[in-house]
Amino acid sequence: MPAGVRVALDWGERRIGVAACDRFGQLAFPVATVAAADPWAQLAAIVADYEPVGLILGYPLTLAGEPGLAAQRIAALAPDLATRLGVAVWFVDERLTSAEAADKLRAAGRTSKQQRQIVDQQAAVAILETVLAAERAGQAVAWPLEVATISADTPTTKENL
């Protein structure tokens, strides 16, 4: 993945957590929680503000490492995301990031009600931190969306994303 600012998205059914990192890839931080019902204007504004070299989209594999319904939903929206926002999209396995974010917030003394609006942001931070830590270790954990190779008839597996 190219160096520079990256924006990570934890795309849920109701909310999208957004996080970003500095241009050196050292620090990931929460940015916003966006309603998933009609996110395009807010996401476009975030992309305009941060000018990322890429979007990192959490790809929710099952605990067995296979793409389930949630992963299929993410794979289906990714080409539209790349086209509408004009930014390269990269996928990263996001298993358990929301649970980890909720655990961290609970440990910090946040109640479930207090967590609701920020847990998705924290999950996006966890997704981005996974990528940044792997890059510092010389590993690649994200794989790019290649819009030309994805169609509605393409099975949504990690191998062909």
PyMOL commands that set and color helices and strands:
alter all, ss='L'
color gray80, all
select helices_A, chain A and resi 40-50+69-85+97-107+112-115+119-136+147-149+158-160
alter helices_A, ss='H'
color red, helices_A
select strands_A, chain A and resi 6-11+15-21+28-35+54-59+89-93+142-144
alter strands_A, ss='S'
color yellow, strands_A
deselect
rebuild
show_as cartoon
